[in-house]
Amino acid sequence: MIFRKSIYLQYFLTLIILASCSTTSKISIPNSNGVLKENGQKKFEDIYDYQSYFVDDLEKIQKVIDSQKLDQDQLKNIKALKRNYQKILSKKEYTLTLNLNQKYSKELIELAYMLNLPLNIFWTEGKQVSLPENLLSQRIDGFCSSLYEDAISSLKNKINKDNDSVLIIYSQEYESLIQDFESDNRNFMKAKYDSSDFQEFSAEILGINSSDKRFKKISSLNPNQNLNFTPRPRYDFKQIIILLNPQEYKSMIPALRYHGSDKFEYLNFISSLEAINTPLQLLDYEDSWAPISVRTISKIQENELLSLERYLELGALNEWLLLQILNQAGVQSARVNGTTGRMIYRSNACTKREIPLKKISTNLFLS
């Protein structure tokens, strides 16, 4: 099985190379007749994620329906899943048009190959694929919002559950996102990070320096008296939202904890994930919160991830490709556990994305 897959992949890559030498060409990716599939290893959860398509997926879905272990809502969702798979598998041909110089053409071909669908890819120098330069910060065609905007919505949903005041620490790059919080008319305090001394910055914004100055002033009134003193952080807010460049989180969060201990709830922006090269590095953010999808957590537990930034970029591409498939198959609605978040698809409407906010802890690494 592995040998057959290797031969098929070599042949497939040869087609890509030949196509790159032509100004107008076509690649046909037929059903692989099981070449991509390791028998018995595809779980029902993988089917629910709409990652690849095989005829016997319908049998597995039907077995779940017949199990009589579902409540009414679950049964309704599984039946909708089966209808969608029937439409996707019954369509004889899908098409995708790519520009030869499109930045993500190679990645899209690789992702299309994994779908196991009869997909024709047309190469042209004219028509452009509607994909932005930055897949995380810019809105991808077909979605209602960018991944960054959806991550901001997750943070807003979290803080709206509490009525406490909030401190927002941000760097220049994310200053434009601050207005998304201020529109809620809450008591927000802002602190722009423009220093290289994380400890000094944290001590200042958390009020440690002010507390220390007050103590020195009091002590000067009676220099002969020894006073016990522990600097106290501010208490006029409970939550701290952090919108920083990816590399800055690893120093900022420990500095905040050093001065603020566990008195605050730390909420990280999705940019905190972009500097993660191995899942265990997430423990640098332990007990803070971050926007992470259910699918990403499962990959962390299976130890299948390297660069989270690259994973999110490929996930965003895969979700765009999935929208093309759902569209062309005539699917009316679908709920998909996507890589970047939960996708809520409706035909003739933009697709919404919901990203759960998860607390970073060792439990994330336990399957």
Secondary structure as UniProt FT lines:
FT   HELIX           2..20
FT   STRAND          25..29
FT   TURN            33..36
FT   TURN            39..40
FT   HELIX           44..48
FT   TURN            49..50
FT   TURN            55..56
FT   HELIX           57..66
FT   HELIX           72..90
FT   STRAND          94..99
FT   TURN            100..101
FT   TURN            103..104
FT   HELIX           105..115
FT   STRAND          119..124
FT   TURN            135..137
FT   TURN            141..142
FT   HELIX           147..160
FT   STRAND          166..170
FT   HELIX           172..177
FT   HELIX           179..182
FT   TURN            183..184
FT   STRAND          188..192
FT   HELIX           198..205
FT   TURN            206..207
FT   HELIX           208..221
FT   TURN            223..224
FT   STRAND          239..243
FT   HELIX           246..248
FT   HELIX           249..260
FT   TURN            261..262
FT   STRAND          265..268
FT   HELIX           270..273
FT   TURN            274..275
FT   HELIX           279..285
FT   TURN            286..287
FT   STRAND          289..291
FT   HELIX           294..301
FT   TURN            302..303
FT   HELIX           308..329
FT   STRAND          333..337
FT   STRAND          342..346
FT   TURN            347..348
FT   STRAND          351..354
FT   STRAND          357..359
FT   HELIX           362..365
//
